[in-house]
Amino acid sequence: MEPITISDADLSEGTSDEELLVHAWRAEQLLRMGLSSSLAVTFAGLVDWHEIAALIERGCPPALALEIAR
């Protein structure tokens, strides 16, 4: 599994190192659930990954779980 990276374009002034690490960790969780890297990075800070995980555990495909959670 490839690590999640955040490009310079994704960085904004005022974002702490801790916030970046949390975002990368959330993206990694979404990636492990089966979402593509681009979706994982895009939605890591916008959705509750616990909700997506619960939907996937009940048999929902990852992309549909993301759509429901959005």
C-alpha positions as CSV (number, residue, x, y, z in Angstrom):
1,M,0.0,0.0,0.0
2,E,1.4,3.3,-1.0
3,P,1.6,6.1,1.6
4,I,-0.7,9.1,1.3
5,T,1.1,12.3,0.4
6,I,-0.2,15.8,0.4
7,S,1.0,18.1,-2.3
8,D,2.1,21.7,-1.9
9,A,-1.1,22.8,-3.5
10,D,-3.1,21.0,-0.8
11,L,-1.3,22.9,1.9
12,S,-2.7,26.1,3.1
13,E,-1.1,28.8,5.2
14,G,-2.1,28.4,8.8
15,T,-2.4,24.6,8.7
16,S,-0.4,23.1,11.5
17,D,1.7,20.0,11.2
18,E,-0.7,18.2,13.5
19,E,-3.6,19.0,11.2
20,L,-1.7,17.7,8.2
21,L,-0.9,14.5,10.0
22,V,-4.5,14.0,11.1
23,H,-5.7,14.6,7.5
24,A,-3.1,12.1,6.2
25,W,-4.2,9.5,8.8
26,R,-7.9,9.9,7.9
27,A,-7.0,9.6,4.2
28,E,-5.1,6.4,5.0
29,Q,-8.1,5.0,6.8
30,L,-10.3,5.7,3.7
31,L,-7.8,4.2,1.4
32,R,-7.7,1.0,3.5
33,M,-11.5,0.8,3.2
34,G,-11.1,0.6,-0.6
35,L,-11.5,4.2,-1.8
36,S,-9.1,5.4,-4.4
37,S,-6.2,7.6,-3.3
38,S,-7.6,10.7,-4.9
39,L,-11.0,10.2,-3.2
40,A,-9.4,9.4,0.1
41,V,-7.3,12.5,0.1
42,T,-10.1,14.7,-1.1
43,F,-12.7,13.6,1.4
44,A,-10.5,12.9,4.4
45,G,-11.4,16.1,6.1
46,L,-15.0,16.2,4.9
47,V,-16.6,13.0,6.0
48,D,-16.7,10.8,9.2
49,W,-14.7,7.8,8.3
50,H,-16.4,5.8,11.1
51,E,-19.7,6.2,9.3
52,I,-18.2,5.0,6.0
53,A,-16.5,2.0,7.8
54,A,-19.9,1.1,9.4
55,L,-21.6,1.1,6.0
56,I,-18.8,-1.0,4.4
57,E,-19.0,-3.5,7.3
58,R,-22.7,-3.9,6.4
59,G,-21.8,-4.7,2.8
60,C,-22.0,-1.3,1.1
61,P,-19.4,-0.7,-1.6
62,P,-16.8,1.9,-0.6
63,A,-17.8,4.5,-3.3
64,L,-21.5,4.3,-2.4
65,A,-20.6,4.5,1.3
66,L,-18.7,7.7,0.6
67,E,-21.7,9.1,-1.4
68,I,-24.1,8.3,1.5
69,A,-21.8,9.8,4.1
70,R,-21.3,13.0,2.1
